[in-house]
């Protein structure tokens, strides 16, 4: 009987995480983004789904800031979430999101932003309405937010520098 567990990513998981990202997205962009975020010290919560010793899923929340009126408010960005294609539809992605949310709330985070499928991320509380007033280069239907407490509703979203360099590559 197989046993799936979710745990914090460790340095020894780096290669397995890279492979999961490449398999899930069919390209190297997201794997490069993960490497750049981790190397740059921007990772806030990074988890893996481990199935019998094999990494089959990965989620990363990185530091994001909301700038508004000369103030900078810390938040987090969910990117990326990846599951090995052979494990799609098994609930691993949802389990990673729920566990990460628990850890983020325990750490005092109050705002998360994601760029993704509204039907999927809406199941976890993310909404377009919560994000639509933010100024962002990614503004559109896929930009969603989730707040667990008092958090700004307007301002400019400033992502870690890795987003610009990894996505431009």
C-alpha positions as CSV (number, residue, x, y, z in Angstrom):
1,X,0.0,0.0,0.0
2,X,1.4,3.3,-1.0
3,X,1.7,6.2,1.4
4,X,1.7,9.9,0.3
5,X,3.0,12.5,2.6
6,X,3.5,16.2,2.4
7,X,6.6,17.7,3.8
8,X,8.9,20.7,3.6
9,X,11.3,20.6,0.6
10,X,14.9,20.0,1.4
11,X,18.1,20.6,-0.5
12,X,18.3,16.9,-1.5
13,X,14.9,17.3,-3.3
14,X,16.2,19.9,-5.8
15,X,16.7,17.6,-8.7
16,X,13.4,15.7,-8.1
17,X,11.6,19.0,-7.9
18,X,13.1,20.2,-11.2
19,X,11.9,17.0,-12.9
20,X,8.4,17.3,-11.5
21,X,8.2,20.9,-12.8
22,X,9.5,19.9,-16.2
23,X,7.2,17.0,-16.6
24,X,4.1,18.9,-15.3
25,X,4.7,21.9,-17.6
26,X,6.5,20.2,-20.5
27,X,9.2,22.9,-20.4
28,X,12.0,24.2,-18.2
29,X,10.7,27.7,-17.5
30,X,8.9,26.9,-14.2
31,X,11.8,24.7,-13.0
32,X,14.1,27.7,-13.6
33,X,11.8,30.0,-11.8
34,X,11.8,27.6,-8.7
35,X,15.6,27.5,-8.8
36,X,15.9,31.3,-9.0
37,X,13.4,31.9,-6.2
38,X,15.0,29.4,-3.9
39,X,18.6,30.6,-4.7
40,X,17.5,34.3,-4.3
41,X,16.1,33.6,-0.8
42,X,12.5,34.5,-1.9
43,X,10.9,31.1,-1.0
44,X,8.4,31.5,1.9
45,X,6.8,28.0,2.0
46,X,8.0,25.2,-0.3
47,X,6.5,21.7,0.1
48,X,6.7,18.4,-1.8
49,X,4.3,15.5,-2.0
50,X,6.3,12.3,-1.4
51,X,4.9,9.0,-2.6
52,X,7.0,6.1,-1.3
53,X,10.2,8.1,-1.3
54,X,9.5,9.7,-4.7
55,X,8.7,13.4,-5.1
56,X,5.5,13.5,-7.2
57,X,4.3,17.0,-6.4
58,X,5.7,20.5,-5.5
59,X,4.3,23.9,-4.4
60,X,6.2,27.1,-3.8
61,X,5.0,30.4,-2.3
62,X,7.4,33.2,-2.7
63,X,7.6,36.7,-1.2
64,X,5.5,39.3,-2.9
65,X,5.0,42.9,-1.8
66,X,2.0,45.2,-2.2
67,X,3.1,48.8,-2.5
68,X,0.6,51.4,-1.7
69,X,1.0,55.0,-0.7
70,X,4.7,54.7,0.1
71,X,4.2,51.6,2.2
72,X,5.2,48.1,1.4
73,X,3.0,45.2,2.7
74,X,4.4,41.6,2.7
75,X,2.3,39.0,0.9
76,X,3.0,35.7,-0.9
77,X,2.7,34.5,-4.5
78,X,1.7,30.9,-5.3
79,X,3.9,29.8,-8.2
80,X,4.3,27.2,-9.3
81,X,2.2,24.2,-8.3
82,X,3.2,21.0,-10.1
83,X,2.2,17.4,-10.0
84,X,3.7,14.5,-12.0
85,X,1.3,13.9,-14.9
86,X,0.7,10.3,-13.9
87,X,-0.6,11.5,-10.6
88,X,-3.0,14.2,-12.0
89,X,-6.5,13.9,-10.6
90,X,-5.5,12.2,-7.4
91,X,-5.9,15.2,-5.1
92,X,-2.1,15.9,-4.6
93,X,-2.3,19.5,-5.9
94,X,-5.2,20.3,-3.5
95,X,-3.4,18.6,-0.6
96,X,-0.3,20.7,-1.3
97,X,-2.3,23.9,-1.4
98,X,-4.3,23.2,1.8
99,X,-1.1,22.2,3.8
100,X,0.8,25.3,2.5
101,X,-2.2,27.5,3.5
102,X,-2.0,26.1,7.1
103,X,1.7,26.8,7.3
104,X,1.3,30.3,5.8
105,X,-1.4,31.2,8.3
106,X,0.7,29.9,11.2
107,X,3.6,32.0,10.0
108,X,1.3,35.1,10.1
109,X,0.8,35.6,6.4
110,X,-2.5,37.2,5.5
111,X,-2.5,37.6,1.7
112,X,-1.7,35.2,-1.1
113,X,-1.9,35.8,-4.9
114,X,-2.0,33.3,-7.7
115,X,-2.1,33.5,-11.5
116,X,-4.0,30.4,-12.7
117,X,-7.3,28.8,-13.6
118,X,-10.1,30.5,-11.6
119,X,-12.2,27.3,-11.6
120,X,-9.3,25.3,-9.9
121,X,-8.0,27.9,-7.5
122,X,-11.5,29.2,-6.6
123,X,-12.0,25.9,-4.8
124,X,-9.4,26.9,-2.3
125,X,-10.8,30.4,-1.6
126,X,-8.9,32.4,-4.3
127,X,-11.1,35.0,-6.1
128,X,-10.8,37.3,-9.0
129,X,-12.8,39.9,-7.1
130,X,-10.2,40.0,-4.3
131,X,-7.4,40.7,-6.9
132,X,-9.1,42.9,-9.4
133,X,-8.1,46.3,-7.8
134,X,-4.4,45.4,-7.7
135,X,-2.0,47.0,-10.2
136,X,-0.1,44.2,-11.8
137,X,1.6,43.3,-15.1
138,X,-0.4,40.0,-14.8
139,X,-3.8,41.7,-14.2
140,X,-6.6,39.7,-15.9
141,X,-9.1,37.0,-15.2
142,X,-6.4,34.5,-14.0
143,X,-5.1,36.9,-11.3
144,X,-6.7,35.9,-8.0
145,X,-6.1,36.5,-4.3
146,X,-7.0,35.1,-1.0
147,X,-6.8,37.0,2.3
148,X,-6.8,35.4,5.8
149,X,-6.8,38.7,7.6
150,X,-6.4,42.4,7.3
151,X,-4.6,42.9,4.0
152,X,-4.6,45.7,1.4
153,X,-7.1,45.6,-1.4
154,X,-5.3,48.0,-3.7
155,X,-1.7,48.7,-4.6
156,X,1.0,47.5,-6.9
157,X,2.0,43.8,-6.8
158,X,5.8,43.6,-6.8
159,X,7.0,40.0,-7.4
160,X,10.4,38.7,-6.6
161,X,13.0,39.6,-9.3
162,X,13.2,35.9,-10.3
163,X,9.8,36.2,-12.0
164,X,11.0,38.8,-14.5
165,X,14.3,37.0,-15.3
166,X,12.9,33.4,-15.4
167,X,9.9,34.3,-17.6
168,X,12.0,36.4,-19.9
169,X,14.4,33.5,-20.5
